[in-house]
Amino acid sequence: MLGLLRWFTFCVCLYGASSLESQDHASGSTINYAEVRARVAHSFPEKANEIADTISVLQDLSKATVEMADQISAHCSQ
């Protein structure tokens, strides 16, 4: 799980830097890395919650799928 969080943090940092960089290059200014760090600090908890919710839904679907497969197997073996 720790590896996933590190990977996610890295992706969020890249996204924040790339979005600021594209805005800054369009306007001709330099990148404000303090602003990038602030954006990442604010967006990380939100994205972590979204990913946790997604994982929870996927786990529920996986459990339901296994239960349904077991019911089908039990019904077909009779």
Biopython code that builds the backbone (N, CA, C, O; Angstrom):
import numpy as np
from Bio.PDB.StructureBuilder import StructureBuilder

atoms = [
    (1, "MET", "N", (0.830, -1.193, 0.000)),
    (1, "MET", "CA", (0.000, 0.000, 0.000)),
    (1, "MET", "C", (0.874, 1.256, 0.000)),
    (1, "MET", "O", (0.533, 2.260, -0.625)),
    (2, "LEU", "N", (2.010, 1.187, 0.712)),
    (2, "LEU", "CA", (2.903, 2.344, 0.771)),
    (2, "LEU", "C", (3.466, 2.664, -0.611)),
    (2, "LEU", "O", (3.604, 3.831, -0.977)),
    (3, "GLY", "N", (3.787, 1.626, -1.372)),
    (3, "GLY", "CA", (4.287, 1.839, -2.734)),
    (3, "GLY", "C", (3.263, 2.533, -3.604)),
    (3, "GLY", "O", (3.602, 3.406, -4.402)),
    (4, "LEU", "N", (2.002, 2.141, -3.449)),
    (4, "LEU", "CA", (0.927, 2.771, -4.206)),
    (4, "LEU", "C", (0.796, 4.250, -3.846)),
    (4, "LEU", "O", (0.599, 5.092, -4.723)),
    (5, "LEU", "N", (0.903, 4.555, -2.578)),
    (5, "LEU", "CA", (0.818, 5.959, -2.155)),
    (5, "LEU", "C", (1.983, 6.782, -2.696)),
    (5, "LEU", "O", (1.803, 7.929, -3.105)),
    (6, "ARG", "N", (3.178, 6.193, -2.697)),
    (6, "ARG", "CA", (4.339, 6.913, -3.257)),
    (6, "ARG", "C", (4.153, 7.165, -4.740)),
    (6, "ARG", "O", (4.437, 8.255, -5.235)),
    (7, "TRP", "N", (3.667, 6.132, -5.460)),
    (7, "TRP", "CA", (3.434, 6.276, -6.886)),
    (7, "TRP", "C", (2.379, 7.348, -7.143)),
    (7, "TRP", "O", (2.532, 8.174, -8.044)),
    (8, "PHE", "N", (1.317, 7.333, -6.355)),
    (8, "PHE", "CA", (0.252, 8.311, -6.511)),
    (8, "PHE", "C", (0.765, 9.728, -6.240)),
    (8, "PHE", "O", (0.433, 10.658, -6.974)),
    (9, "THR", "N", (1.567, 9.891, -5.195)),
    (9, "THR", "CA", (2.140, 11.203, -4.876)),
    (9, "THR", "C", (2.979, 11.704, -6.037)),
    (9, "THR", "O", (2.896, 12.874, -6.412)),
    (10, "PHE", "N", (3.782, 10.823, -6.605)),
    (10, "PHE", "CA", (4.617, 11.187, -7.743)),
    (10, "PHE", "C", (3.755, 11.655, -8.912)),
    (10, "PHE", "O", (4.061, 12.665, -9.545)),
    (11, "CYS", "N", (2.665, 10.915, -9.203)),
    (11, "CYS", "CA", (1.784, 11.289, -10.311)),
    (11, "CYS", "C", (1.114, 12.642, -10.073)),
    (11, "CYS", "O", (1.000, 13.453, -10.993)),
    (12, "VAL", "N", (0.674, 12.880, -8.847)),
    (12, "VAL", "CA", (0.033, 14.151, -8.521)),
    (12, "VAL", "C", (1.038, 15.291, -8.675)),
    (12, "VAL", "O", (0.692, 16.363, -9.172)),
    (13, "CYS", "N", (2.275, 15.064, -8.251)),
    (13, "CYS", "CA", (3.310, 16.091, -8.404)),
    (13, "CYS", "C", (3.557, 16.402, -9.872)),
    (13, "CYS", "O", (3.657, 17.565, -10.261)),
    (14, "LEU", "N", (3.654, 15.352, -10.684)),
    (14, "LEU", "CA", (3.865, 15.569, -12.117)),
    (14, "LEU", "C", (2.696, 16.326, -12.736)),
    (14, "LEU", "O", (2.894, 17.228, -13.550)),
    (15, "TYR", "N", (1.479, 15.957, -12.347)),
    (15, "TYR", "CA", (0.301, 16.631, -12.886)),
    (15, "TYR", "C", (0.315, 18.105, -12.497)),
    (15, "TYR", "O", (0.084, 18.975, -13.338)),
    (16, "GLY", "N", (0.583, 18.384, -11.234)),
    (16, "GLY", "CA", (0.616, 19.777, -10.780)),
    (16, "GLY", "C", (1.684, 20.576, -11.487)),
    (16, "GLY", "O", (1.449, 21.713, -11.896)),
    (17, "ALA", "N", (2.866, 19.984, -11.634)),
    (17, "ALA", "CA", (3.959, 20.688, -12.298)),
    (17, "ALA", "C", (3.661, 20.899, -13.773)),
    (17, "ALA", "O", (3.931, 21.972, -14.313)),
    (18, "SER", "N", (3.109, 19.891, -14.427)),
    (18, "SER", "CA", (2.844, 20.027, -15.860)),
    (18, "SER", "C", (1.729, 21.034, -16.131)),
    (18, "SER", "O", (1.790, 21.768, -17.118)),
    (19, "SER", "N", (0.714, 21.079, -15.271)),
    (19, "SER", "CA", (-0.367, 22.031, -15.508)),
    (19, "SER", "C", (0.121, 23.457, -15.285)),
    (19, "SER", "O", (-0.243, 24.368, -16.029)),
    (20, "LEU", "N", (0.942, 23.645, -14.265)),
    (20, "LEU", "CA", (1.492, 24.984, -14.041)),
    (20, "LEU", "C", (2.479, 25.362, -15.136)),
    (20, "LEU", "O", (2.515, 26.511, -15.577)),
    (21, "GLU", "N", (3.281, 24.390, -15.576)),
    (21, "GLU", "CA", (4.270, 24.667, -16.604)),
    (21, "GLU", "C", (3.599, 25.073, -17.910)),
    (21, "GLU", "O", (4.045, 26.007, -18.577)),
    (22, "SER", "N", (2.531, 24.375, -18.274)),
    (22, "SER", "CA", (1.849, 24.727, -19.521)),
    (22, "SER", "C", (1.214, 26.106, -19.418)),
    (22, "SER", "O", (1.195, 26.851, -20.397)),
    (23, "GLN", "N", (0.696, 26.455, -18.250)),
    (23, "GLN", "CA", (0.125, 27.790, -18.056)),
    (23, "GLN", "C", (1.225, 28.848, -18.096)),
    (23, "GLN", "O", (1.059, 29.909, -18.698)),
    (24, "ASP", "N", (2.354, 28.543, -17.445)),
    (24, "ASP", "CA", (3.440, 29.516, -17.382)),
    (24, "ASP", "C", (4.108, 29.717, -18.732)),
    (24, "ASP", "O", (4.466, 30.844, -19.073)),
    (25, "HIS", "N", (4.284, 28.661, -19.504)),
    (25, "HIS", "CA", (4.898, 28.815, -20.824)),
    (25, "HIS", "C", (3.989, 29.606, -21.749)),
    (25, "HIS", "O", (4.463, 30.364, -22.596)),
    (26, "ALA", "N", (2.705, 29.434, -21.590)),
    (26, "ALA", "CA", (1.771, 30.188, -22.431)),
    (26, "ALA", "C", (1.841, 31.677, -22.107)),
    (26, "ALA", "O", (1.698, 32.522, -22.990)),
    (27, "SER", "N", (2.063, 31.989, -20.823)),
    (27, "SER", "CA", (2.116, 33.398, -20.440)),
    (27, "SER", "C", (3.537, 33.956, -20.467)),
    (27, "SER", "O", (3.729, 35.164, -20.324)),
    (28, "GLY", "N", (4.547, 33.079, -20.652)),
    (28, "GLY", "CA", (5.933, 33.534, -20.732)),
    (28, "GLY", "C", (6.596, 33.722, -19.388)),
    (28, "GLY", "O", (7.702, 34.262, -19.341)),
    (29, "SER", "N", (5.978, 33.303, -18.278)),
    (29, "SER", "CA", (6.581, 33.468, -16.956)),
    (29, "SER", "C", (7.273, 32.181, -16.523)),
    (29, "SER", "O", (7.232, 31.179, -17.237)),
    (30, "THR", "N", (7.905, 32.206, -15.358)),
    (30, "THR", "CA", (8.608, 31.035, -14.840)),
    (30, "THR", "C", (7.690, 30.241, -13.914)),
    (30, "THR", "O", (6.636, 30.723, -13.500)),
    (31, "ILE", "N", (8.109, 29.018, -13.599)),
    (31, "ILE", "CA", (7.313, 28.137, -12.748)),
    (31, "ILE", "C", (7.506, 28.525, -11.286)),
    (31, "ILE", "O", (8.633, 28.704, -10.826)),
    (32, "ASN", "N", (6.420, 28.650, -10.575)),
    (32, "ASN", "CA", (6.450, 28.942, -9.148)),
    (32, "ASN", "C", (6.318, 27.609, -8.396)),
    (32, "ASN", "O", (5.209, 27.118, -8.187)),
    (33, "TYR", "N", (7.443, 27.036, -7.998)),
    (33, "TYR", "CA", (7.431, 25.718, -7.381)),
    (33, "TYR", "C", (6.764, 25.722, -6.007)),
    (33, "TYR", "O", (6.248, 24.690, -5.578)),
    (34, "ALA", "N", (6.762, 26.833, -5.323)),
    (34, "ALA", "CA", (6.051, 26.920, -4.045)),
    (34, "ALA", "C", (4.553, 26.733, -4.285)),
    (34, "ALA", "O", (3.860, 26.091, -3.496)),
    (35, "GLU", "N", (4.072, 27.301, -5.378)),
    (35, "GLU", "CA", (2.657, 27.139, -5.718)),
    (35, "GLU", "C", (2.353, 25.692, -6.108)),
    (35, "GLU", "O", (1.293, 25.162, -5.774)),
    (36, "VAL", "N", (3.287, 25.060, -6.814)),
    (36, "VAL", "CA", (3.112, 23.646, -7.178)),
    (36, "VAL", "C", (3.016, 22.798, -5.914)),
    (36, "VAL", "O", (2.121, 21.960, -5.799)),
    (37, "ARG", "N", (3.929, 23.008, -4.965)),
    (37, "ARG", "CA", (3.898, 22.247, -3.711)),
    (37, "ARG", "C", (2.601, 22.500, -2.946)),
    (37, "ARG", "O", (2.037, 21.573, -2.365)),
    (38, "ALA", "N", (2.132, 23.725, -2.940)),
    (38, "ALA", "CA", (0.885, 24.042, -2.238)),
    (38, "ALA", "C", (-0.305, 23.342, -2.901)),
    (38, "ALA", "O", (-1.175, 22.808, -2.214)),
    (39, "ARG", "N", (-0.338, 23.348, -4.228)),
    (39, "ARG", "CA", (-1.430, 22.665, -4.938)),
    (39, "ARG", "C", (-1.422, 21.166, -4.649)),
    (39, "ARG", "O", (-2.470, 20.564, -4.414)),
    (40, "VAL", "N", (-0.240, 20.576, -4.669)),
    (40, "VAL", "CA", (-0.130, 19.142, -4.404)),
    (40, "VAL", "C", (-0.547, 18.838, -2.970)),
    (40, "VAL", "O", (-1.240, 17.852, -2.718)),
    (41, "ALA", "N", (-0.130, 19.678, -2.038)),
    (41, "ALA", "CA", (-0.474, 19.469, -0.626)),
    (41, "ALA", "C", (-1.994, 19.505, -0.426)),
    (41, "ALA", "O", (-2.532, 18.761, 0.394)),
    (42, "HIS", "N", (-2.675, 20.363, -1.171)),
    (42, "HIS", "CA", (-4.130, 20.454, -1.045)),
    (42, "HIS", "C", (-4.854, 19.353, -1.811)),
    (42, "HIS", "O", (-5.892, 18.866, -1.363)),
    (43, "SER", "N", (-4.323, 18.961, -2.950)),
    (43, "SER", "CA", (-5.030, 17.980, -3.773)),
    (43, "SER", "C", (-4.764, 16.541, -3.354)),
    (43, "SER", "O", (-5.577, 15.662, -3.641)),
    (44, "PHE", "N", (-3.652, 16.278, -2.687)),
    (44, "PHE", "CA", (-3.315, 14.897, -2.328)),
    (44, "PHE", "C", (-4.372, 14.239, -1.447)),
    (44, "PHE", "O", (-4.801, 13.131, -1.768)),
    (45, "PRO", "N", (-4.820, 14.866, -0.344)),
    (45, "PRO", "CA", (-5.842, 14.200, 0.482)),
    (45, "PRO", "C", (-7.143, 13.927, -0.278)),
    (45, "PRO", "O", (-7.782, 12.896, -0.067)),
    (46, "GLU", "N", (-7.531, 14.847, -1.158)),
    (46, "GLU", "CA", (-8.746, 14.644, -1.934)),
    (46, "GLU", "C", (-8.609, 13.434, -2.863)),
    (46, "GLU", "O", (-9.506, 12.593, -2.932)),
    (47, "LYS", "N", (-7.489, 13.354, -3.570)),
    (47, "LYS", "CA", (-7.264, 12.233, -4.475)),
    (47, "LYS", "C", (-7.119, 10.931, -3.699)),
    (47, "LYS", "O", (-7.592, 9.891, -4.159)),
    (48, "ALA", "N", (-6.481, 10.962, -2.540)),
    (48, "ALA", "CA", (-6.333, 9.756, -1.719)),
    (48, "ALA", "C", (-7.707, 9.235, -1.302)),
    (48, "ALA", "O", (-7.937, 8.025, -1.306)),
    (49, "ASN", "N", (-8.616, 10.133, -0.945)),
    (49, "ASN", "CA", (-9.981, 9.718, -0.591)),
    (49, "ASN", "C", (-10.721, 9.140, -1.795)),
    (49, "ASN", "O", (-11.445, 8.153, -1.664)),
    (50, "GLU", "N", (-10.542, 9.745, -2.954)),
    (50, "GLU", "CA", (-11.179, 9.224, -4.166)),
    (50, "GLU", "C", (-10.674, 7.817, -4.474)),
    (50, "GLU", "O", (-11.461, 6.933, -4.815)),
    (51, "ILE", "N", (-9.370, 7.610, -4.355)),
    (51, "ILE", "CA", (-8.802, 6.294, -4.632)),
    (51, "ILE", "C", (-9.278, 5.279, -3.599)),
    (51, "ILE", "O", (-9.585, 4.141, -3.956)),
    (52, "ALA", "N", (-9.347, 5.666, -2.329)),
    (52, "ALA", "CA", (-9.837, 4.758, -1.286)),
    (52, "ALA", "C", (-11.283, 4.365, -1.564)),
    (52, "ALA", "O", (-11.650, 3.202, -1.398)),
    (53, "ASP", "N", (-12.106, 5.319, -1.983)),
    (53, "ASP", "CA", (-13.497, 5.011, -2.318)),
    (53, "ASP", "C", (-13.580, 4.060, -3.517)),
    (53, "ASP", "O", (-14.390, 3.134, -3.527)),
    (54, "THR", "N", (-12.749, 4.295, -4.511)),
    (54, "THR", "CA", (-12.729, 3.437, -5.693)),
    (54, "THR", "C", (-12.317, 2.015, -5.327)),
    (54, "THR", "O", (-12.926, 1.051, -5.789)),
    (55, "ILE", "N", (-11.288, 1.885, -4.503)),
    (55, "ILE", "CA", (-10.830, 0.566, -4.068)),
    (55, "ILE", "C", (-11.927, -0.145, -3.295)),
    (55, "ILE", "O", (-12.127, -1.347, -3.469)),
    (56, "SER", "N", (-12.633, 0.576, -2.449)),
    (56, "SER", "CA", (-13.724, -0.015, -1.678)),
    (56, "SER", "C", (-14.822, -0.551, -2.598)),
    (56, "SER", "O", (-15.326, -1.654, -2.386)),
    (57, "VAL", "N", (-15.187, 0.216, -3.605)),
    (57, "VAL", "CA", (-16.213, -0.221, -4.552)),
    (57, "VAL", "C", (-15.732, -1.449, -5.323)),
    (57, "VAL", "O", (-16.493, -2.395, -5.526)),
    (58, "LEU", "N", (-14.472, -1.434, -5.750)),
    (58, "LEU", "CA", (-13.938, -2.579, -6.488)),
    (58, "LEU", "C", (-13.904, -3.839, -5.623)),
    (58, "LEU", "O", (-14.174, -4.937, -6.109)),
    (59, "GLN", "N", (-13.575, -3.680, -4.352)),
    (59, "GLN", "CA", (-13.574, -4.832, -3.450)),
    (59, "GLN", "C", (-14.991, -5.374, -3.267)),
    (59, "GLN", "O", (-15.191, -6.589, -3.260)),
    (60, "ASP", "N", (-15.968, -4.491, -3.120)),
    (60, "ASP", "CA", (-17.366, -4.930, -2.997)),
    (60, "ASP", "C", (-17.818, -5.669, -4.252)),
    (60, "ASP", "O", (-18.486, -6.700, -4.163)),
    (61, "LEU", "N", (-17.455, -5.145, -5.418)),
    (61, "LEU", "CA", (-17.807, -5.811, -6.667)),
    (61, "LEU", "C", (-17.134, -7.176, -6.780)),
    (61, "LEU", "O", (-17.741, -8.136, -7.255)),
    (62, "SER", "N", (-15.903, -7.255, -6.351)),
    (62, "SER", "CA", (-15.172, -8.522, -6.393)),
    (62, "SER", "C", (-15.839, -9.557, -5.488)),
    (62, "SER", "O", (-16.010, -10.710, -5.884)),
    (63, "LYS", "N", (-16.215, -9.152, -4.281)),
    (63, "LYS", "CA", (-16.896, -10.064, -3.355)),
    (63, "LYS", "C", (-18.231, -10.520, -3.935)),
    (63, "LYS", "O", (-18.568, -11.702, -3.862)),
    (64, "ALA", "N", (-18.985, -9.598, -4.505)),
    (64, "ALA", "CA", (-20.279, -9.938, -5.093)),
    (64, "ALA", "C", (-20.103, -10.894, -6.274)),
    (64, "ALA", "O", (-20.913, -11.800, -6.468)),
    (65, "THR", "N", (-19.054, -10.693, -7.053)),
    (65, "THR", "CA", (-18.785, -11.567, -8.193)),
    (65, "THR", "C", (-18.472, -12.986, -7.726)),
    (65, "THR", "O", (-18.975, -13.957, -8.292)),
    (66, "VAL", "N", (-17.636, -13.101, -6.686)),
    (66, "VAL", "CA", (-17.299, -14.422, -6.148)),
    (66, "VAL", "C", (-18.548, -15.107, -5.600)),
    (66, "VAL", "O", (-18.756, -16.297, -5.837)),
    (67, "GLU", "N", (-19.377, -14.367, -4.872)),
    (67, "GLU", "CA", (-20.615, -14.940, -4.337)),
    (67, "GLU", "C", (-21.539, -15.412, -5.451)),
    (67, "GLU", "O", (-22.124, -16.491, -5.358)),
    (68, "MET", "N", (-21.672, -14.612, -6.501)),
    (68, "MET", "CA", (-22.529, -14.984, -7.625)),
    (68, "MET", "C", (-21.969, -16.214, -8.335)),
    (68, "MET", "O", (-22.733, -17.106, -8.703)),
    (69, "ALA", "N", (-20.673, -16.279, -8.532)),
    (69, "ALA", "CA", (-20.053, -17.444, -9.170)),
    (69, "ALA", "C", (-20.277, -18.697, -8.324)),
    (69, "ALA", "O", (-20.540, -19.770, -8.867)),
    (70, "ASP", "N", (-20.175, -18.570, -7.015)),
    (70, "ASP", "CA", (-20.430, -19.709, -6.125)),
    (70, "ASP", "C", (-21.886, -20.165, -6.221)),
    (70, "ASP", "O", (-22.157, -21.366, -6.246)),
    (71, "GLN", "N", (-22.816, -19.225, -6.272)),
    (71, "GLN", "CA", (-24.230, -19.568, -6.402)),
    (71, "GLN", "C", (-24.500, -20.276, -7.730)),
    (71, "GLN", "O", (-25.255, -21.247, -7.778)),
    (72, "ILE", "N", (-23.886, -19.793, -8.794)),
    (72, "ILE", "CA", (-24.073, -20.419, -10.106)),
    (72, "ILE", "C", (-23.498, -21.838, -10.096)),
    (72, "ILE", "O", (-24.121, -22.773, -10.599)),
    (73, "SER", "N", (-22.319, -21.982, -9.525)),
    (73, "SER", "CA", (-21.702, -23.316, -9.440)),
    (73, "SER", "C", (-22.550, -24.265, -8.619)),
    (73, "SER", "O", (-22.724, -25.424, -8.998)),
    (74, "ALA", "N", (-23.083, -23.791, -7.495)),
    (74, "ALA", "CA", (-23.925, -24.631, -6.641)),
    (74, "ALA", "C", (-25.208, -25.028, -7.374)),
    (74, "ALA", "O", (-25.656, -26.170, -7.270)),
    (75, "HIS", "N", (-25.792, -24.096, -8.105)),
    (75, "HIS", "CA", (-27.031, -24.364, -8.831)),
    (75, "HIS", "C", (-26.791, -25.347, -9.989)),
    (75, "HIS", "O", (-27.608, -26.235, -10.233)),
    (76, "CYS", "N", (-25.687, -25.184, -10.686)),
    (76, "CYS", "CA", (-25.401, -26.032, -11.850)),
    (76, "CYS", "C", (-24.967, -27.445, -11.444)),
    (76, "CYS", "O", (-25.108, -28.382, -12.230)),
    (77, "SER", "N", (-24.446, -27.603, -10.237)),
    (77, "SER", "CA", (-23.971, -28.926, -9.811)),
    (77, "SER", "C", (-25.103, -29.787, -9.286)),
    (77, "SER", "O", (-24.897, -30.976, -9.042)),
    (78, "GLN", "N", (-26.279, -29.234, -9.106)),
    (78, "GLN", "CA", (-27.420, -30.010, -8.577)),
    (78, "GLN", "C", (-28.070, -30.847, -9.635)),
    (78, "GLN", "O", (-29.038, -31.554, -9.354)),
]
sb = StructureBuilder()
sb.init_structure("model")
sb.init_model(0)
sb.init_chain("A")
sb.init_seg("    ")
for serial, (resi, resn, name, xyz) in enumerate(atoms, 1):
    if name == "N":
        sb.init_residue(resn, " ", resi, " ")
    sb.init_atom(name, np.array(xyz, "f"), 0.0, 1.0, " ", f" {name:<3s}", serial, name[0])
structure = sb.get_structure()
